[in-house]
Amino acid sequence: MPENSSIDDSSEETGENGRWDPLRTAGRWSFHLKAHLLVLVIVVIAEAIGTLEYSVGPGAVVIIPMLYAVVFGMLLSYRALGAYITQLQQVAPKEVSVISSPMIIVCLMPLGVKYGTLVAPSFWEIVGAGPAFLLQELGNLGTIFIALPIALLLGLKREAIGAAVSIAREPTLGIITDLYGPDSPEGIGVLGTYLTGTLLGTLFFGLLGGLAPLTGIHPLALSMACGIGSASMMTACSASLAQVVTAVPEEQVLSFAATSNLLTGLTGVYVVLFVAVPLINKLYAIMSPIIGGEQ
Amino acid sequence: MERTAFTLNALKMLIIVGIIILVGNQVGYGVNILAALPGMAIILAIGLVSLILAQEIPLKLPAFAYAIFIATLLALPFSPTQDIFLQFTDRINFLATATPILAYAGLSISLQMDRLKQVGWKLVLVAVFVFFGTFFGSAIVAHIVLSLQGII
């Protein structure tokens, strides 16, 4: 089964060594040169364009350089434009994508350090808002109440459980795959949400971060909501939000988002395992006869 | 990958990332590469330690968490290191550190395209509602609790 091996690649427990293998440079320096030069060019172009902002009432569509970078990267990689332009395959062969995958983790280190420098000075504000930080983790369960009925309306069966249980970053993917198996309907469902997040999550949350203040929810609460368990989605969300809001200083938006993201990372596994999975199974049992037409 | 090889490879890759960020930081935010260099050296050192800790400590915490944790300790209001640490790292713009991540992420996405086609459009649509639900679920709870606490 091809799916099996690829799920294992992305899960936490397996391939601790295999995951880093593409970073070996011995005998592969030409691929490395291509990968890193390509990223350098993408970064220079994205930063040269800079942040663009289009106002939409009190909110704004904010396009920060990282959003161009992900789109340029997606377009250049071997399955997109490369599939049609053979010359491009010389510049960005499959090996470039393979090297890029573990490079994401290496690249996260400077971002993590910058987040530390943002979180620490807000230390006392964060301690003060502690109860809100802890309880909003339960707000992540909102996905079950919104996405499960829609999944059932679309005619999905047990796939709906995997798809709607959480935003499905790596820990959830691991839990659902463990509980139900990678080829189960639940496993396919969780894979759908995981992959959609990987492909579109950054763009989605980047745009949402700029528009969310239109709802009237306080910017601090929105900052916390940006911490959804993925470093890149959280960064896109909070950076866009910080551009738009004036009531809360930029540093505080970024630090609240980063803190919430860390908490999601720490508590997420337990919330999914002990709250979300039992809850969605219960709701599925109640709702599927009504909406899904299951007997 | 054994320990020395891992450390060496991680260091090489961190230096590459550091150079890319420094160039982006100059192009996008007008910070001189040489002026930002000492701060980048500190950041890369913390990054290397974090990658190694994630490998060695059997807690299954991502290296990213160690990087945030170490930098937080160094930058806390009551840390003697706060002033000097922030003074150097402030020269590297926050957004400049995020752009290369997404460039690599974009390039790597092709690896997963086949599987996405396999799962179908309905699951993609459901995922979008999952995104909305997660975000606004958290935002509404946080808004209520912050109001009750009198913070907002």
Boltz contact constraints between the chains, C-beta under 6 A:
constraints:
  - contact:
      token1: [A, 12]
      token2: [B, 60]
      max_distance: 6.0
  - contact:
      token1: [A, 17]
      token2: [B, 1]
      max_distance: 6.0
  - contact:
      token1: [A, 20]
      token2: [B, 1]
      max_distance: 6.0
  - contact:
      token1: [A, 23]
      token2: [B, 9]
      max_distance: 6.0
  - contact:
      token1: [A, 23]
      token2: [B, 13]
      max_distance: 6.0
  - contact:
      token1: [A, 36]
      token2: [B, 16]
      max_distance: 6.0
  - contact:
      token1: [A, 39]
      token2: [B, 20]
      max_distance: 6.0
  - contact:
      token1: [A, 39]
      token2: [B, 100]
      max_distance: 6.0
  - contact:
      token1: [A, 39]
      token2: [B, 103]
      max_distance: 6.0
  - contact:
      token1: [A, 39]
      token2: [B, 104]
      max_distance: 6.0
  - contact:
      token1: [A, 40]
      token2: [B, 20]
      max_distance: 6.0
  - contact:
      token1: [A, 42]
      token2: [B, 103]
      max_distance: 6.0
  - contact:
      token1: [A, 43]
      token2: [B, 20]
      max_distance: 6.0
  - contact:
      token1: [A, 43]
      token2: [B, 24]
      max_distance: 6.0
  - contact:
      token1: [A, 43]
      token2: [B, 99]
      max_distance: 6.0
  - contact:
      token1: [A, 43]
      token2: [B, 100]
      max_distance: 6.0
  - contact:
      token1: [A, 43]
      token2: [B, 103]
      max_distance: 6.0
  - contact:
      token1: [A, 44]
      token2: [B, 27]
      max_distance: 6.0
  - contact:
      token1: [A, 46]
      token2: [B, 99]
      max_distance: 6.0
  - contact:
      token1: [A, 47]
      token2: [B, 24]
      max_distance: 6.0
  - contact:
      token1: [A, 47]
      token2: [B, 27]
      max_distance: 6.0
  - contact:
      token1: [A, 47]
      token2: [B, 28]
      max_distance: 6.0
  - contact:
      token1: [A, 48]
      token2: [B, 27]
      max_distance: 6.0
  - contact:
      token1: [A, 65]
      token2: [B, 99]
      max_distance: 6.0
  - contact:
      token1: [A, 66]
      token2: [B, 98]
      max_distance: 6.0
  - contact:
      token1: [A, 66]
      token2: [B, 99]
      max_distance: 6.0
  - contact:
      token1: [A, 66]
      token2: [B, 102]
      max_distance: 6.0
  - contact:
      token1: [A, 69]
      token2: [B, 99]
      max_distance: 6.0
  - contact:
      token1: [A, 69]
      token2: [B, 102]
      max_distance: 6.0
  - contact:
      token1: [A, 69]
      token2: [B, 103]
      max_distance: 6.0
  - contact:
      token1: [A, 70]
      token2: [B, 102]
      max_distance: 6.0
  - contact:
      token1: [A, 70]
      token2: [B, 105]
      max_distance: 6.0
  - contact:
      token1: [A, 70]
      token2: [B, 106]
      max_distance: 6.0
  - contact:
      token1: [A, 73]
      token2: [B, 103]
      max_distance: 6.0
  - contact:
      token1: [A, 73]
      token2: [B, 106]
      max_distance: 6.0
  - contact:
      token1: [A, 73]
      token2: [B, 107]
      max_distance: 6.0
  - contact:
      token1: [A, 74]
      token2: [B, 106]
      max_distance: 6.0
  - contact:
      token1: [A, 74]
      token2: [B, 109]
      max_distance: 6.0
  - contact:
      token1: [A, 77]
      token2: [B, 107]
      max_distance: 6.0
  - contact:
      token1: [A, 77]
      token2: [B, 110]
      max_distance: 6.0
  - contact:
      token1: [A, 78]
      token2: [B, 110]
      max_distance: 6.0
  - contact:
      token1: [A, 79]
      token2: [B, 110]
      max_distance: 6.0
  - contact:
      token1: [A, 79]
      token2: [B, 113]
      max_distance: 6.0
  - contact:
      token1: [A, 96]
      token2: [B, 107]
      max_distance: 6.0
  - contact:
      token1: [A, 97]
      token2: [B, 107]
      max_distance: 6.0
  - contact:
      token1: [A, 97]
      token2: [B, 108]
      max_distance: 6.0
  - contact:
      token1: [A, 97]
      token2: [B, 110]
      max_distance: 6.0
  - contact:
      token1: [A, 97]
      token2: [B, 111]
      max_distance: 6.0
  - contact:
      token1: [A, 100]
      token2: [B, 104]
      max_distance: 6.0
  - contact:
      token1: [A, 100]
      token2: [B, 107]
      max_distance: 6.0
  - contact:
      token1: [A, 100]
      token2: [B, 108]
      max_distance: 6.0
  - contact:
      token1: [A, 101]
      token2: [B, 108]
      max_distance: 6.0
  - contact:
      token1: [A, 103]
      token2: [B, 104]
      max_distance: 6.0
  - contact:
      token1: [A, 104]
      token2: [B, 101]
      max_distance: 6.0
  - contact:
      token1: [A, 104]
      token2: [B, 104]
      max_distance: 6.0
  - contact:
      token1: [A, 104]
      token2: [B, 105]
      max_distance: 6.0
  - contact:
      token1: [A, 106]
      token2: [B, 13]
      max_distance: 6.0
  - contact:
      token1: [A, 106]
      token2: [B, 17]
      max_distance: 6.0
  - contact:
      token1: [A, 107]
      token2: [B, 17]
      max_distance: 6.0
  - contact:
      token1: [A, 107]
      token2: [B, 100]
      max_distance: 6.0
  - contact:
      token1: [A, 107]
      token2: [B, 101]
      max_distance: 6.0
  - contact:
      token1: [A, 107]
      token2: [B, 104]
      max_distance: 6.0
  - contact:
      token1: [A, 108]
      token2: [B, 64]
      max_distance: 6.0
  - contact:
      token1: [A, 109]
      token2: [B, 47]
      max_distance: 6.0
  - contact:
      token1: [A, 109]
      token2: [B, 50]
      max_distance: 6.0
  - contact:
      token1: [A, 109]
      token2: [B, 67]
      max_distance: 6.0
  - contact:
      token1: [A, 110]
      token2: [B, 21]
      max_distance: 6.0
  - contact:
      token1: [A, 110]
      token2: [B, 43]
      max_distance: 6.0
  - contact:
      token1: [A, 110]
      token2: [B, 97]
      max_distance: 6.0
  - contact:
      token1: [A, 111]
      token2: [B, 97]
      max_distance: 6.0
  - contact:
      token1: [A, 111]
      token2: [B, 98]
      max_distance: 6.0
  - contact:
      token1: [A, 112]
      token2: [B, 64]
      max_distance: 6.0
  - contact:
      token1: [A, 112]
      token2: [B, 67]
      max_distance: 6.0
  - contact:
      token1: [A, 112]
      token2: [B, 68]
      max_distance: 6.0
  - contact:
      token1: [A, 113]
      token2: [B, 43]
      max_distance: 6.0
  - contact:
      token1: [A, 113]
      token2: [B, 46]
      max_distance: 6.0
  - contact:
      token1: [A, 113]
      token2: [B, 67]
      max_distance: 6.0
  - contact:
      token1: [A, 113]
      token2: [B, 71]
      max_distance: 6.0
  - contact:
      token1: [A, 114]
      token2: [B, 94]
      max_distance: 6.0
  - contact:
      token1: [A, 114]
      token2: [B, 97]
      max_distance: 6.0
  - contact:
      token1: [A, 115]
      token2: [B, 68]
      max_distance: 6.0
  - contact:
      token1: [A, 116]
      token2: [B, 68]
      max_distance: 6.0
  - contact:
      token1: [A, 116]
      token2: [B, 71]
      max_distance: 6.0
  - contact:
      token1: [A, 116]
      token2: [B, 72]
      max_distance: 6.0
  - contact:
      token1: [A, 116]
      token2: [B, 75]
      max_distance: 6.0
  - contact:
      token1: [A, 117]
      token2: [B, 71]
      max_distance: 6.0
  - contact:
      token1: [A, 117]
      token2: [B, 75]
      max_distance: 6.0
  - contact:
      token1: [A, 117]
      token2: [B, 86]
      max_distance: 6.0
  - contact:
      token1: [A, 117]
      token2: [B, 89]
      max_distance: 6.0
  - contact:
      token1: [A, 119]
      token2: [B, 72]
      max_distance: 6.0
  - contact:
      token1: [A, 120]
      token2: [B, 72]
      max_distance: 6.0
  - contact:
      token1: [A, 120]
      token2: [B, 75]
      max_distance: 6.0
  - contact:
      token1: [A, 120]
      token2: [B, 76]
      max_distance: 6.0
  - contact:
      token1: [A, 123]
      token2: [B, 76]
      max_distance: 6.0
  - contact:
      token1: [A, 123]
      token2: [B, 77]
      max_distance: 6.0
  - contact:
      token1: [A, 129]
      token2: [B, 151]
      max_distance: 6.0
  - contact:
      token1: [A, 131]
      token2: [B, 145]
      max_distance: 6.0
  - contact:
      token1: [A, 132]
      token2: [B, 142]
      max_distance: 6.0
  - contact:
      token1: [A, 132]
      token2: [B, 145]
      max_distance: 6.0
  - contact:
      token1: [A, 132]
      token2: [B, 146]
      max_distance: 6.0
  - contact:
      token1: [A, 135]
      token2: [B, 141]
      max_distance: 6.0
  - contact:
      token1: [A, 135]
      token2: [B, 145]
      max_distance: 6.0
  - contact:
      token1: [A, 136]
      token2: [B, 138]
      max_distance: 6.0
  - contact:
      token1: [A, 136]
      token2: [B, 141]
      max_distance: 6.0
  - contact:
      token1: [A, 136]
      token2: [B, 142]
      max_distance: 6.0
  - contact:
      token1: [A, 139]
      token2: [B, 137]
      max_distance: 6.0
  - contact:
      token1: [A, 139]
      token2: [B, 138]
      max_distance: 6.0
  - contact:
      token1: [A, 139]
      token2: [B, 141]
      max_distance: 6.0
  - contact:
      token1: [A, 140]
      token2: [B, 134]
      max_distance: 6.0
  - contact:
      token1: [A, 140]
      token2: [B, 137]
      max_distance: 6.0
  - contact:
      token1: [A, 140]
      token2: [B, 138]
      max_distance: 6.0
  - contact:
      token1: [A, 142]
      token2: [B, 133]
      max_distance: 6.0
  - contact:
      token1: [A, 142]
      token2: [B, 137]
      max_distance: 6.0
  - contact:
      token1: [A, 143]
      token2: [B, 130]
      max_distance: 6.0
  - contact:
      token1: [A, 143]
      token2: [B, 133]
      max_distance: 6.0
  - contact:
      token1: [A, 143]
      token2: [B, 134]
      max_distance: 6.0
  - contact:
      token1: [A, 146]
      token2: [B, 129]
      max_distance: 6.0
  - contact:
      token1: [A, 146]
      token2: [B, 133]
      max_distance: 6.0
  - contact:
      token1: [A, 147]
      token2: [B, 126]
      max_distance: 6.0
  - contact:
      token1: [A, 147]
      token2: [B, 129]
      max_distance: 6.0
  - contact:
      token1: [A, 147]
      token2: [B, 130]
      max_distance: 6.0
  - contact:
      token1: [A, 147]
      token2: [B, 133]
      max_distance: 6.0
  - contact:
      token1: [A, 150]
      token2: [B, 129]
      max_distance: 6.0
  - contact:
      token1: [A, 151]
      token2: [B, 126]
      max_distance: 6.0
  - contact:
      token1: [A, 154]
      token2: [B, 122]
      max_distance: 6.0
  - contact:
      token1: [A, 163]
      token2: [B, 123]
      max_distance: 6.0
  - contact:
      token1: [A, 163]
      token2: [B, 126]
      max_distance: 6.0
  - contact:
      token1: [A, 164]
      token2: [B, 130]
      max_distance: 6.0
  - contact:
      token1: [A, 167]
      token2: [B, 130]
      max_distance: 6.0
  - contact:
      token1: [A, 167]
      token2: [B, 134]
      max_distance: 6.0
  - contact:
      token1: [A, 191]
      token2: [B, 119]
      max_distance: 6.0
  - contact:
      token1: [A, 192]
      token2: [B, 119]
      max_distance: 6.0
  - contact:
      token1: [A, 192]
      token2: [B, 123]
      max_distance: 6.0
  - contact:
      token1: [A, 193]
      token2: [B, 127]
      max_distance: 6.0
  - contact:
      token1: [A, 193]
      token2: [B, 130]
      max_distance: 6.0
  - contact:
      token1: [A, 195]
      token2: [B, 112]
      max_distance: 6.0
  - contact:
      token1: [A, 195]
      token2: [B, 116]
      max_distance: 6.0
  - contact:
      token1: [A, 196]
      token2: [B, 124]
      max_distance: 6.0
  - contact:
      token1: [A, 196]
      token2: [B, 127]
      max_distance: 6.0
  - contact:
      token1: [A, 199]
      token2: [B, 109]
      max_distance: 6.0
  - contact:
      token1: [A, 204]
      token2: [B, 131]
      max_distance: 6.0
  - contact:
      token1: [A, 217]
      token2: [B, 139]
      max_distance: 6.0
  - contact:
      token1: [A, 217]
      token2: [B, 143]
      max_distance: 6.0
  - contact:
      token1: [A, 218]
      token2: [B, 143]
      max_distance: 6.0
  - contact:
      token1: [A, 218]
      token2: [B, 152]
      max_distance: 6.0
  - contact:
      token1: [A, 220]
      token2: [B, 146]
      max_distance: 6.0
  - contact:
      token1: [A, 220]
      token2: [B, 152]
      max_distance: 6.0
  - contact:
      token1: [A, 221]
      token2: [B, 139]
      max_distance: 6.0
  - contact:
      token1: [A, 221]
      token2: [B, 142]
      max_distance: 6.0
  - contact:
      token1: [A, 221]
      token2: [B, 143]
      max_distance: 6.0
  - contact:
      token1: [A, 221]
      token2: [B, 146]
      max_distance: 6.0
  - contact:
      token1: [A, 222]
      token2: [B, 139]
      max_distance: 6.0
  - contact:
      token1: [A, 224]
      token2: [B, 142]
      max_distance: 6.0
  - contact:
      token1: [A, 225]
      token2: [B, 135]
      max_distance: 6.0
  - contact:
      token1: [A, 225]
      token2: [B, 138]
      max_distance: 6.0
  - contact:
      token1: [A, 225]
      token2: [B, 139]
      max_distance: 6.0
  - contact:
      token1: [A, 228]
      token2: [B, 134]
      max_distance: 6.0
  - contact:
      token1: [A, 231]
      token2: [B, 64]
      max_distance: 6.0
  - contact:
      token1: [A, 232]
      token2: [B, 101]
      max_distance: 6.0
  - contact:
      token1: [A, 235]
      token2: [B, 98]
      max_distance: 6.0
  - contact:
      token1: [A, 239]
      token2: [B, 95]
      max_distance: 6.0
